[in-house]
Amino acid sequence: MILYEFEVRSLLEKLGVPVEPSCVVSSPDDSSLSSCLKAIGPPFVVKAQVRGWGRGKRGLVIPAENEGDAVRAVKELFSASYDGQPIRYVMVSKRVQVLREYYLALMLDADAQRILLLASREGGVDVETLAQRPGGLLLQPIDPLVGLRGYMARRVASYLGVEVPEVGRILSAMYTAFWRYNMILLELNPLALTDKGLVAIDRKAIVDDDALQLNDDLRGFASRYEEELSEIQRVSVKEGFAVVELGEGGVAVVGNGAGLTMATMDYVEQVGGRPGLFLDLGGGASSERVEKALSLIMSLGKYDRILLNILGGITRCDEVARGILQALEKTSNRHLKISVRLSGFKEEEARSLLESRGIRAFQTLEEAVKEVIS
């Protein structure tokens, strides 16, 4: 789960990371806004809270010279959106005088079973851009069994050209947060040098979804996240489906594997159809899982055409067929068109099950797509 910036700020502040004075409002008419602005004092920076990156490039970070400008900025941001989602929170912060900006991050390298410490002399820049520049990014591996060591902080401080104790304290707090809150990524971008020292003025973090119930703070964040979910998102999170709605109507595309499902959607569009929903069942889907997925799609009332593209292996084709039949038994939608392409383990058994109920299972994707968009 991607945390809101104000959530990351609260975690880091508890651990002693220097942060600027800030407050958060949940509506343009929030009664706390006036007292917040007076407590912070101008100038301000007003930032939409989003679960993602690149908000500055989308006009969702607005500087404000006085309280009136800040109030107008808050209203403007609440009327905006990010990737189609409404802005639910806005953070108002003291705009600090920045002498220089740096980049500092901890990232999980799961393949190598280690943590990567990243640092750059350039802050406010995408890490992908920094990585392409010679010398633009310092990379320090950390063995989880050994942990963060003093020489690592000294190396980072020397590279950045800042005081060792200050960097050491911030890195120590970041490392503690990374472990305590089961983070996959923790990023300070930028970490600003001011006349009072280093201040983390923009913070981002991704937390392992499987760890959200292991900590009181994370449980609160998870509750907030769940309240924001649509019904289909809530069910998909509970059941472990990967679901993306692309718009009203169109063909609901179901597959077992993200790559297969995306390729199927591409083909639907290529031959003149319009994909409306993506649903990845994952591997080894049981009949119950298939039934829940199809019932979820049917319950939305937006899709009367469903295309399933299943490659049998870990996923048994006959289990998929049973799930399809179970879902169809429970629907009253007589206008539903369902097209199935099955190939692989237990394919013949699946085809017999479906055809016994008048449902044709196609051997090629071309045939199945032609059927569903006709």
Backbone hydrogen bonds, N-H to C=O, Kabsch-Sander energy under -0.5 kcal/mol:
donor,donor_aa,acceptor,acceptor_aa,energy
3,L,1,M,-0.5
3,L,205,A,-2.3
8,V,4,Y,-2.0
9,R,5,E,-2.8
10,S,6,F,-1.7
11,L,7,E,-1.7
12,L,8,V,-2.4
13,E,9,R,-2.7
14,K,10,S,-1.6
15,L,11,L,-0.8
15,L,12,L,-0.5
16,G,13,E,-1.5
17,V,12,L,-2.3
20,E,200,A,-0.5
23,C,92,V,-1.9
25,V,90,V,-2.6
30,D,27,S,-1.6
33,L,30,D,-1.6
36,C,32,S,-2.2
37,L,33,L,-2.5
38,K,34,S,-1.9
39,A,35,S,-2.1
40,I,36,C,-2.2
41,G,37,L,-2.7
44,F,64,A,-3.4
45,V,93,S,-2.1
46,V,62,I,-3.2
47,K,45,V,-0.5
47,K,91,M,-3.1
48,A,60,L,-2.7
49,Q,89,Y,-2.6
50,V,48,A,-0.6
52,G,50,V,-1.2
58,R,54,G,-0.6
58,R,55,R,-0.9
59,G,56,G,-1.4
60,L,55,R,-2.4
62,I,46,V,-3.1
64,A,44,F,-2.4
70,A,66,N,-2.1
71,V,67,E,-2.5
72,R,68,G,-2.1
73,A,69,D,-2.3
74,V,70,A,-2.4
75,K,71,V,-2.1
76,E,72,R,-2.3
77,L,73,A,-2.4
78,F,74,V,-2.0
79,S,75,K,-0.9
80,A,77,L,-1.2
82,Y,85,Q,-2.7
85,Q,82,Y,-2.1
87,I,80,A,-1.0
88,R,86,P,-0.6
90,V,25,V,-2.3
91,M,47,K,-2.9
92,V,23,C,-2.6
93,S,45,V,-2.5
93,S,91,M,-0.5
94,K,21,P,-2.6
95,R,43,P,-2.4
96,V,94,K,-0.8
98,V,96,V,-0.8
99,L,97,Q,-0.5
99,L,193,L,-3.4
100,R,193,L,-1.2
102,Y,191,L,-2.2
103,Y,120,S,-2.2
104,L,188,L,-2.0
105,A,118,L,-2.4
106,L,186,L,-2.6
107,M,116,L,-2.3
108,L,184,I,-2.8
109,D,114,R,-2.9
110,A,108,L,-0.8
113,Q,109,D,-0.7
113,Q,110,A,-0.5
114,R,109,D,-1.9
115,I,142,I,-2.3
116,L,107,M,-3.3
117,L,115,I,-0.5
117,L,140,Q,-2.6
118,L,105,A,-2.7
118,L,116,L,-0.6
119,A,138,L,-1.9
120,S,103,Y,-2.2
123,G,101,E,-0.9
123,G,121,R,-0.6
129,T,126,D,-0.5
130,L,126,D,-1.9
131,A,127,V,-2.4
132,Q,128,E,-0.7
132,Q,129,T,-0.7
133,R,130,L,-1.4
136,G,133,R,-2.6
138,L,119,A,-3.6
140,Q,117,L,-2.9
140,Q,138,L,-0.5
142,I,115,I,-2.9
146,V,143,D,-1.6
147,G,143,D,-3.5
152,M,149,R,-0.9
153,A,149,R,-1.2
154,R,150,G,-2.2
155,R,151,Y,-2.2
156,V,152,M,-2.3
157,A,153,A,-2.7
158,S,154,R,-2.5
159,Y,155,R,-2.2
160,L,156,V,-2.6
161,G,157,A,-2.1
162,V,157,A,-1.9
167,V,163,E,-1.8
168,G,164,V,-2.9
169,R,165,P,-2.3
170,I,166,E,-1.9
171,L,167,V,-2.9
172,S,168,G,-2.3
173,A,169,R,-2.1
174,M,170,I,-2.6
175,Y,171,L,-2.8
176,T,172,S,-2.1
177,A,173,A,-2.5
178,F,174,M,-2.7
179,W,175,Y,-1.9
180,R,176,T,-3.1
181,Y,177,A,-2.4
182,N,179,W,-1.2
183,M,178,F,-2.5
184,I,206,I,-3.4
185,L,206,I,-1.5
186,L,106,L,-2.5
187,E,204,K,-3.0
188,L,104,L,-3.4
189,N,187,E,-0.6
189,N,190,P,-0.6
189,N,202,D,-1.7
191,L,102,Y,-2.4
192,A,190,P,-0.7
192,A,199,V,-3.0
193,L,100,R,-3.3
194,T,192,A,-0.6
194,T,197,G,-2.7
197,G,194,T,-1.6
199,V,192,A,-2.8
200,A,18,P,-2.9
201,I,190,P,-1.2
201,I,199,V,-1.0
202,D,190,P,-0.9
204,K,187,E,-2.4
206,I,185,L,-2.2
207,V,1,M,-2.9
208,D,182,N,-2.7
211,A,208,D,-2.0
212,L,209,D,-1.2
214,L,211,A,-1.8
219,R,215,N,-2.5
220,G,216,D,-1.9
221,F,217,D,-2.0
222,A,218,L,-2.9
223,S,219,R,-2.1
224,R,220,G,-1.9
225,Y,221,F,-2.2
226,E,222,A,-2.6
227,E,223,S,-1.8
228,E,224,R,-0.9
228,E,225,Y,-0.8
229,L,225,Y,-0.6
229,L,226,E,-0.9
234,R,230,S,-2.7
235,V,231,E,-2.3
236,S,232,I,-2.3
237,V,233,Q,-2.4
238,K,234,R,-2.0
239,E,235,V,-2.7
240,G,236,S,-1.5
241,F,236,S,-1.7
242,A,280,D,-1.4
243,V,241,F,-0.7
244,V,278,F,-2.3
246,L,276,G,-2.7
247,G,276,G,-0.9
251,V,274,R,-2.8
252,A,305,R,-2.6
253,V,251,V,-0.7
253,V,277,L,-3.1
254,V,252,A,-0.5
254,V,307,L,-3.1
255,G,279,L,-2.0
256,N,309,N,-0.8
257,G,255,G,-0.7
261,T,257,G,-2.5
262,M,258,A,-2.6
263,A,259,G,-2.4
264,T,260,L,-2.2
265,M,261,T,-2.1
266,D,262,M,-2.4
267,Y,263,A,-2.0
268,V,264,T,-2.3
269,E,265,M,-2.2
270,Q,266,D,-2.3
271,V,267,Y,-1.8
272,G,269,E,-1.5
273,G,268,V,-2.9
276,G,251,V,-3.1
277,L,251,V,-1.4
278,F,244,V,-2.8
279,L,253,V,-2.0
280,D,242,A,-2.5
281,L,255,G,-3.1
281,L,279,L,-0.6
285,A,282,G,-0.5
290,V,286,S,-2.2
291,E,287,S,-2.5
292,K,288,E,-2.3
293,A,289,R,-2.2
294,L,290,V,-2.5
295,S,291,E,-2.7
296,L,292,K,-2.1
297,I,293,A,-1.9
298,M,294,L,-2.6
299,S,295,S,-2.1
300,L,296,L,-0.8
300,L,297,I,-0.9
301,G,297,I,-0.6
301,G,298,M,-1.0
304,D,302,K,-0.5
306,I,337,K,-2.6
307,L,252,A,-3.0
308,L,339,S,-2.7
309,N,254,V,-2.6
310,I,308,L,-0.5
310,I,341,R,-2.8
312,G,310,I,-0.6
312,G,343,S,-3.5
313,G,315,T,-1.8
316,R,314,I,-0.6
317,C,345,F,-2.4
320,V,316,R,-1.7
321,A,317,C,-2.3
322,R,318,D,-2.1
323,G,319,E,-2.1
324,I,320,V,-2.3
325,L,321,A,-2.2
326,Q,322,R,-2.5
327,A,323,G,-2.1
328,L,324,I,-2.3
329,E,325,L,-1.7
330,K,326,Q,-0.7
330,K,327,A,-0.9
331,T,328,L,-0.8
334,R,332,S,-1.0
336,L,333,N,-0.8
337,K,304,D,-3.2
338,I,336,L,-0.5
339,S,306,I,-2.8
340,V,360,R,-0.8
341,R,308,L,-2.7
342,L,362,F,-1.7
343,S,310,I,-1.5
347,E,344,G,-1.7
350,A,346,K,-1.9
351,R,347,E,-2.5
352,S,348,E,-2.2
353,L,349,E,-2.1
354,L,350,A,-2.4
355,E,351,R,-2.6
356,S,352,S,-1.7
357,R,354,L,-1.5
358,G,355,E,-1.4
359,I,354,L,-2.5
360,R,358,G,-0.6
362,F,340,V,-3.2
362,F,360,R,-0.6
368,A,364,T,-1.7
369,V,365,L,-2.8
370,K,366,E,-2.2
371,E,367,E,-2.0
372,V,368,A,-2.0
373,I,369,V,-2.1
374,S,370,K,-0.7
